[in-house]
């Protein structure tokens, strides 16, 4: 009798593994593509120049969403100003200056836990601290600070990992040539880690741009007849505006709802595209 050929040879195992991975990819990607097509089909009829550039009227049933678009931009810009500089500074300290001590380990565990807290908790915290205690009121400033606190753990964690991924040899060579620690970090390590840092910043800002709960308590308004004039004014925002017209306004045309979704999606994807271009240029200059 001849020997039987085993069915699960290494080659067959590899094929089965590739088939499983391909199936998981298709199952994951197809719903996303289908959702994007559905939003396009439903939202494009509602997009017009008036829809983008005018104020809402007739109880949100007509007009445009210009205040919500500008409000989302103001909140995203404020979040970036309040979260990116301190987030990168904290990551530099943790990666380059702080040793592997008990305190730093506790800080990293705290950041992981903070990144998983529901956004509504951040909204209540911002309401208590910025709106009531510091008396900023329901404003762009209070909402931006709340979103910044929510975004900081993501930025710090990703920026620290990006800094740690830079080879140690870069630091050794720089210091051996007479550069100080700070000169090495500023001129050598930080530029090499820039693509990863940008990725973390964009991930955090994209989450902030799409959040509803934090701004609901701290800065978003249902309807404003004019644009905000200062950081202490409330503002409309696309996520909250979408929530209101989808749940609180009866008889809202579907094309307006999905048109708002499409504008928010384009806003977030535009941020991602700009970040990708900047990241690609930084990667082209990277030396490893």
C-alpha positions in Angstrom: 0.0 0.0 0.0 1.3 3.5 -0.9 1.5 6.3 1.6 -1.4 8.6 1.7 -0.7 12.3 0.9 -1.7 14.5 3.8 -4.4 17.1 2.9 -3.2 19.8 5.2 0.2 20.4 3.6 1.9 23.7 4.3 0.9 24.9 0.9 -2.8 24.0 1.5 -2.7 25.7 4.9 -1.3 28.8 3.2 -4.1 28.8 0.7 -6.7 28.3 3.4 -5.3 31.2 5.3 -5.3 33.5 2.3 -8.9 32.5 1.5 -10.0 33.3 5.1 -8.2 36.7 5.0 -9.7 37.5 1.6 -13.2 36.6 2.9 -12.8 38.7 6.0 -11.6 41.6 3.8 -14.6 41.3 1.5 -17.0 41.0 4.4 -15.5 44.1 6.0 -15.1 46.3 2.9 -18.3 45.6 1.0 -20.7 47.1 3.7 -18.5 50.2 3.8 -18.6 50.6 0.1 -22.3 50.0 0.0 -22.9 52.5 2.8 -20.9 55.1 0.9 -22.8 54.5 -2.3 -26.1 54.8 -0.5 -25.1 58.1 1.1 -24.1 59.4 -2.3 -27.3 58.4 -4.0 -29.5 59.8 -1.2 -27.4 62.9 -0.5 -26.4 64.3 -3.9 -29.9 65.5 -4.8 -29.9 67.7 -1.7 -26.5 69.3 -2.4 -26.6 72.7 -4.0 -24.8 76.0 -3.6 -27.7 77.4 -1.6 -27.6 74.4 0.7 -23.9 75.0 1.4 -23.7 78.7 1.5 -27.0 80.0 3.1 -28.6 80.0 6.5 -31.3 77.5 7.5 -34.9 78.8 7.5 -38.5 77.5 7.7 -37.8 75.4 10.8 -34.8 73.7 9.2 -36.9 72.5 6.2 -35.3 75.0 3.8 -32.2 77.0 3.3 -28.7 75.8 4.0 -26.2 74.6 6.6 -23.5 77.2 6.4 -23.5 77.9 10.2 -23.1 74.2 10.9 -20.2 73.9 8.4 -18.4 76.9 9.8 -19.2 75.8 13.4 -17.6 72.3 12.8 -14.6 74.0 11.3 -14.2 76.3 14.3 -14.6 73.4 16.7 -12.1 71.3 14.9 -9.6 74.2 14.7 -10.0 75.0 18.4 -9.5 71.3 19.2 -6.3 71.2 17.2 -5.0 74.4 18.9 -5.7 73.1 22.4 -4.7 69.4 21.9 -1.9 69.1 19.3 0.8 71.3 20.9 0.4 69.9 24.5 -0.1 66.4 23.2 3.1 66.4 21.2 5.0 68.0 24.1 3.8 65.4 26.5 4.7 62.6 24.0 8.2 64.1 23.7 8.7 64.1 27.4 7.4 60.6 27.9 9.5 59.2 25.0 12.7 61.1 25.3 13.1 62.4 28.9 11.0 60.4 31.3 12.5 57.1 32.3 10.6 53.8 32.6 9.3 54.5 36.1 6.2 53.6 38.0 4.8 57.1 37.5 5.2 56.9 33.7 3.7 53.5 33.6 0.7 54.7 35.5 0.4 57.7 33.1 0.4 55.4 30.1 -2.3 53.1 31.7 -4.4 56.2 32.5 -4.1 57.4 28.8 -5.3 54.0 27.6 -8.3 54.1 30.0 -9.1 57.7 29.1 -9.2 56.9 25.4 -11.9 54.3 26.1 -14.2 56.5 28.1 -17.6 57.3 26.4 -17.7 60.7 24.8 -20.8 61.6 26.9 -18.7 61.5 30.0 -16.4 64.1 28.5 -19.4 66.2 27.7 -20.6 66.1 31.3 -17.0 66.9 32.5 -16.8 69.8 30.1 -20.2 71.1 31.3 -19.1 71.0 34.9 -15.6 72.5 34.4 -15.7 74.9 31.5 -19.4 75.9 31.2 -20.3 76.2 34.9 -17.1 76.4 37.1 -14.9 78.5 34.7 -18.1 80.3 33.5 -17.2 80.1 29.8 -20.9 79.4 29.1 -22.2 77.4 26.2 -19.5 78.4 23.7 -17.1 77.4 21.1 -14.3 77.8 23.6 -15.9 75.4 26.1 -16.7 72.8 23.4 -13.2 73.0 21.9 -11.6 72.5 25.3 -13.8 69.5 26.0 -13.0 68.0 22.7 -9.3 68.6 23.3 -9.4 66.7 26.5 -11.1 63.8 24.7 -8.5 63.9 21.9 -5.4 64.2 24.0 -5.0 60.5 24.9 -5.0 59.4 21.3 -2.5 62.1 20.2 -0.1 61.4 23.1 -0.2 57.7 22.6 0.4 57.7 18.9 3.0 60.5 19.0 4.9 58.6 21.7 4.9 55.4 19.6 6.1 57.4 16.6 9.0 58.9 18.5 10.0 55.6 20.0 10.0 54.0 16.5 12.9 56.3 15.4 16.1 54.2 15.6 18.3 54.8 18.6 21.3 55.1 16.3 20.0 58.5 15.1 20.2 59.8 18.6 23.6 58.3 19.3 25.2 59.8 16.2 23.7 63.2 16.8 24.8 63.4 20.4 28.3 62.0 19.5 28.6 64.9 17.0 28.1 67.4 19.8 24.4 68.1 19.6 22.5 68.5 22.9 19.5 66.4 23.9 17.0 69.0 22.8 18.8 69.6 19.5 18.7 65.9 18.8 15.0 65.7 19.6 14.0 68.8 17.6 16.2 68.4 14.5 16.6 64.6 14.2 13.9 62.6 16.1 10.9 64.8 15.6 11.2 65.2 11.8 11.7 61.4 11.4 8.6 60.7 13.6 6.4 63.3 11.9 4.4 60.9 9.7 3.3 58.9 12.7 2.5 62.0 14.7 0.4 63.4 11.9 -1.5 60.1 11.7 -2.3 60.3 15.4 -3.4 64.0 15.2 -5.7 63.3 12.3 -7.3 60.3 14.0 -8.0 62.4 17.1 -9.4 65.4 15.1 -11.6 63.2 12.9 -13.2 61.7 16.0 -13.7 65.2 17.5 -15.2 66.5 14.2 -17.9 63.7 14.3 -18.8 63.8 18.0 -22.2 64.9 19.1 -22.4 64.3 22.9 -19.6 66.6 24.1 -20.7 69.6 22.1 -24.3 68.9 23.0 -23.5 69.9 26.6 -20.9 72.6 26.0 -21.3 74.5 22.8 -23.8 73.3 20.2 -27.0 75.2 19.5 -30.1 73.9 17.7 -30.6 77.0 15.5 -28.7 80.3 15.3 -29.9 83.2 13.0 -26.3 84.5 12.7 -22.8 83.2 12.6 -20.8 83.2 15.9 -18.8 86.4 16.5 -16.4 85.3 19.2 -15.1 82.1 20.9 -17.6 82.8 23.7 -20.6 82.4 21.4 -22.4 79.1 20.9 -22.4 77.6 17.4 -24.2 75.1 15.2 -22.3 72.0 14.2 -22.8 69.3 11.6 -23.1 66.3 13.9 -25.6 68.0 16.3 -27.4 69.5 13.3 -27.8 66.1 11.8 -29.0 64.6 15.1 -31.6 67.4 15.4 -33.0 67.2 11.9 -33.1 63.4 12.0 -34.9 63.0 15.3 -36.4 66.3 16.4 -37.8 67.9 13.3 -40.9 66.1 11.8 -41.3 65.9 8.1 -37.7 66.7 7.3 -36.9 65.7 3.7 -34.6 62.8 3.4 -32.4 64.5 0.9 -31.6 67.2 3.4 -30.7 64.7 6.1 -28.4 62.7 3.7 -27.0 65.9 2.2 -25.9 66.9 5.7 -24.3 63.4 6.1 -22.5 63.8 2.8 -21.1 67.2 3.7 -19.8 65.9 7.1 -18.3 62.9 5.3 -16.6 65.2 2.7 -15.3 67.4 5.6 -13.7 64.5 7.4 -12.3 62.9 4.2 -10.8 66.3 3.2 -9.0 66.4 6.5 -7.7 62.9 5.8 -6.6 63.8 2.3 -4.7 66.9 3.4 -3.0 64.9 6.2 -2.1 62.1 3.8 -0.4 64.5 1.4 1.6 66.1 4.3 2.4 62.6 5.6 3.6 61.4 2.2 5.9 64.4 1.8 7.3 63.8 5.3 7.8 60.1 4.6 9.7 60.9 1.3 12.2 62.9 3.4 12.6 60.2 6.0 15.9 58.5 6.1 15.0 55.0 7.2 
